[in-house]
């Protein structure tokens, strides 16, 4: 390989310091993997294995406190044990599937559990809404609303975080790693109307999230996570 020949060729044009730095960079690159992308069009993020290194960091396009909010994600997995889908500033905003029938929503360090429809397989579209003043949190599953629940004492989600996909931010544990595909991750600093959420489930790409938009956000993958043509759009 070209990198190998560089590592072992200490010709007069290279100082020893430069040689060591080049070799170290090549080694890190070969071990860590991953890539950086600007937006994903008709592509899924594929998490192929249950490993501690596989996760994705998404940079917000706007830094703002989140009082009212809407968070949406589409995913496909065979996992039936607990796994984290989305985590923003750790438990300030997180979405995890606890088991076959339960989704946990964490907002402002408070938690709510929602029941899922039975036999939920294949591609699933989830949206969470929070109305701060009314203290109401809603869950939409494949475009259809579940019962809204009261979340008392919840605080605004503060600015300055990054969205982590496939892990809970700051927590590493094999039992929480996501395996499958993620798609259409969007975050808004407002409530979306039920009709808009229904249209997003059906494949409408508008509106994109103004805090995080799937088609424009900077996405950094780590481990063996890759961006691939989505099975949903093929």
C-alpha positions as CSV (number, residue, x, y, z in Angstrom):
1,X,0.0,0.0,0.0
2,X,1.1,3.6,-0.6
3,X,0.7,4.5,3.1
4,X,2.9,1.5,4.1
5,X,5.7,2.5,1.7
6,X,5.7,6.0,3.1
7,X,5.9,4.7,6.7
8,X,9.0,2.7,5.9
9,X,10.7,5.0,3.5
10,X,12.9,7.5,5.4
11,X,14.4,9.3,2.5
12,X,16.3,12.6,2.9
13,X,13.2,14.8,2.1
14,X,11.5,13.6,5.3
15,X,12.4,14.5,8.8
16,X,11.9,11.8,11.4
17,X,9.1,13.9,13.1
18,X,7.1,14.2,9.9
19,X,7.5,10.5,9.2
20,X,6.2,9.6,12.7
21,X,3.2,12.0,12.4
22,X,2.3,10.6,9.0
23,X,2.4,7.0,10.1
24,X,0.4,7.8,13.2
25,X,-2.3,9.5,11.1
26,X,-2.5,6.6,8.7
27,X,-2.8,4.1,11.6
28,X,-5.6,6.1,13.3
29,X,-7.5,6.5,10.0
30,X,-7.4,2.8,9.3
31,X,-8.6,1.9,12.8
32,X,-11.3,4.5,13.4
33,X,-13.0,4.8,10.0
34,X,-16.0,7.0,9.5
35,X,-16.7,10.0,7.4
36,X,-18.2,13.4,7.3
37,X,-21.2,14.3,5.1
38,X,-23.2,17.5,4.4
39,X,-26.8,16.3,4.3
40,X,-28.2,12.9,3.2
41,X,-30.5,12.6,0.2
42,X,-32.4,9.3,-0.1
43,X,-29.8,7.7,2.1
44,X,-30.0,5.8,5.4
45,X,-27.3,5.6,8.1
46,X,-26.6,1.9,8.4
47,X,-25.5,0.6,11.8
48,X,-24.4,-3.0,10.9
49,X,-23.1,-4.3,14.3
50,X,-23.6,-4.0,18.0
51,X,-20.3,-2.3,18.8
52,X,-19.4,0.4,21.2
53,X,-17.7,2.5,18.6
54,X,-20.6,2.8,16.1
55,X,-22.5,6.1,16.4
56,X,-23.2,9.3,14.6
57,X,-22.9,12.9,15.6
58,X,-25.1,15.5,13.9
59,X,-24.3,19.2,14.2
60,X,-27.2,21.5,14.8
61,X,-27.7,24.2,12.2
62,X,-29.0,26.6,14.7
63,X,-28.1,26.9,18.4
64,X,-31.2,27.8,20.4
65,X,-33.1,26.8,23.6
66,X,-36.0,24.5,22.8
67,X,-39.2,25.2,24.7
68,X,-41.8,24.0,22.1
69,X,-40.2,21.4,19.9
70,X,-40.8,18.6,17.4
71,X,-38.3,15.7,16.9
72,X,-38.8,13.1,14.2
73,X,-36.9,10.0,13.2
74,X,-37.5,7.0,10.8
75,X,-35.8,3.7,11.6
76,X,-35.7,0.0,10.8
77,X,-34.4,-2.6,13.2
78,X,-34.9,-6.1,14.4
79,X,-33.8,-5.3,17.9
80,X,-36.4,-6.0,20.7
81,X,-34.1,-5.1,23.6
82,X,-33.5,-1.6,24.9
83,X,-31.7,0.7,22.4
84,X,-31.2,4.5,22.1
85,X,-32.4,6.1,18.8
86,X,-31.6,9.7,19.4
87,X,-29.9,11.6,22.2
88,X,-29.4,15.4,22.4
89,X,-27.5,16.8,25.4
90,X,-27.8,13.4,27.1
91,X,-31.2,13.2,28.9
92,X,-32.3,16.7,28.0
93,X,-33.8,15.3,24.9
94,X,-33.7,11.5,24.1
95,X,-35.8,8.9,22.4
96,X,-35.2,5.2,23.2
97,X,-37.1,2.0,22.5
98,X,-37.3,0.2,25.8
99,X,-38.8,-3.1,24.6
100,X,-41.3,-4.5,22.0
101,X,-44.1,-2.3,23.2
102,X,-42.6,0.8,24.9
103,X,-41.0,4.0,23.8
104,X,-39.3,6.3,26.4
105,X,-39.3,10.0,25.7
106,X,-36.9,12.2,27.8
107,X,-37.2,15.9,27.7
108,X,-35.6,18.4,30.2
109,X,-34.4,15.5,32.4
110,X,-38.0,14.2,32.8
111,X,-39.3,10.9,31.3
112,X,-42.5,9.6,29.9
113,X,-43.4,6.1,28.6
114,X,-45.6,5.5,25.6
115,X,-47.1,2.3,24.4
116,X,-46.4,1.2,20.8
117,X,-48.9,-0.6,18.5
118,X,-48.4,-4.4,18.5
119,X,-46.3,-6.1,15.8
120,X,-44.5,-2.9,14.8
121,X,-41.9,-4.1,12.2
122,X,-40.1,-2.7,9.3
123,X,-39.7,1.0,8.7
124,X,-41.2,3.0,11.6
125,X,-41.6,6.8,11.7
126,X,-41.7,8.5,15.1
127,X,-42.4,12.1,16.0
128,X,-42.3,13.7,19.5
129,X,-43.8,17.1,20.2
130,X,-43.6,19.2,23.4
131,X,-45.8,22.2,24.1
132,X,-43.9,23.9,27.0
133,X,-46.7,26.2,28.3
134,X,-49.4,23.5,28.3
135,X,-46.8,20.9,29.6
136,X,-48.0,18.4,27.0
137,X,-45.9,15.8,25.2
138,X,-47.3,13.9,22.2
139,X,-46.0,10.9,20.3
140,X,-46.9,10.1,16.7
141,X,-46.3,6.6,15.3
142,X,-46.4,6.2,11.5
143,X,-48.3,9.5,11.2
144,X,-50.9,8.6,13.8
145,X,-51.1,10.4,17.2
146,X,-50.9,8.5,20.5
147,X,-52.5,10.0,23.7
148,X,-50.8,13.2,24.8
149,X,-49.3,13.2,28.3
150,X,-48.6,15.8,30.9
151,X,-44.9,16.4,31.7
152,X,-44.7,18.7,34.7
153,X,-41.6,20.5,35.7
154,X,-39.8,20.0,32.4
155,X,-37.4,22.7,31.5
156,X,-36.3,24.1,28.1
157,X,-33.7,22.0,26.3
158,X,-30.7,24.3,26.4
159,X,-28.6,25.2,23.4
160,X,-25.1,24.0,22.8
161,X,-25.5,20.3,22.3
162,X,-25.0,17.9,19.4
163,X,-27.4,15.2,18.3
164,X,-26.1,11.6,18.9
165,X,-27.6,8.8,16.9
166,X,-27.4,5.2,18.0
167,X,-26.1,6.0,21.5
168,X,-27.1,7.9,24.6
169,X,-24.6,10.8,24.8
170,X,-21.9,10.2,27.4
171,X,-23.0,6.6,28.0
172,X,-21.3,3.6,26.5
173,X,-22.9,0.2,26.9
174,X,-23.4,-2.6,24.5
175,X,-27.0,-3.2,25.6
176,X,-27.9,0.3,24.3
177,X,-26.3,0.3,20.9
178,X,-28.6,0.6,17.9
179,X,-28.4,-1.9,15.0
180,X,-30.3,-1.2,11.9
181,X,-31.0,1.9,9.7
182,X,-31.9,5.5,10.6
183,X,-33.4,8.0,8.2
184,X,-35.2,11.4,8.2
185,X,-33.9,12.8,11.5
186,X,-35.3,16.3,11.9
187,X,-35.6,18.7,14.8
188,X,-37.7,21.9,15.0
189,X,-38.0,24.6,17.6
190,X,-41.8,24.6,17.2
191,X,-44.8,22.4,17.2
192,X,-45.7,20.8,13.9
193,X,-49.3,20.3,13.0
194,X,-50.7,16.7,12.9
195,X,-51.3,17.0,9.2
196,X,-47.7,18.0,8.6
197,X,-46.4,15.1,10.6
198,X,-48.7,12.7,8.7
199,X,-47.3,14.1,5.4
200,X,-43.7,13.6,6.7
201,X,-44.5,9.9,7.5
202,X,-45.8,9.5,3.9
203,X,-42.5,10.7,2.5
204,X,-42.8,14.5,2.2
205,X,-39.4,16.1,2.7
206,X,-40.9,19.5,3.6
207,X,-40.5,21.2,6.0
208,X,-37.0,20.3,7.0
209,X,-36.0,20.8,10.6
210,X,-34.7,24.3,11.2
211,X,-32.5,23.2,14.1
212,X,-31.4,19.9,12.4
213,X,-32.5,19.1,8.9
214,X,-31.7,15.7,7.4
215,X,-31.0,17.0,3.9
216,X,-28.6,19.7,5.0
217,X,-27.0,18.9,8.4
218,X,-23.4,18.0,8.8
219,X,-23.2,14.3,9.8
220,X,-20.1,12.6,11.2
221,X,-20.1,8.8,11.3
222,X,-17.8,6.7,13.5
223,X,-16.9,3.0,13.5
224,X,-18.6,0.9,10.9
225,X,-21.6,3.2,10.3
226,X,-22.0,4.1,6.7
227,X,-24.4,6.1,4.5
228,X,-26.1,3.9,2.0
229,X,-29.0,4.2,-0.5
230,X,-32.1,3.7,1.6
231,X,-34.1,0.5,1.2
232,X,-37.1,2.7,1.8
233,X,-36.5,4.8,-1.3
234,X,-35.2,2.1,-3.7
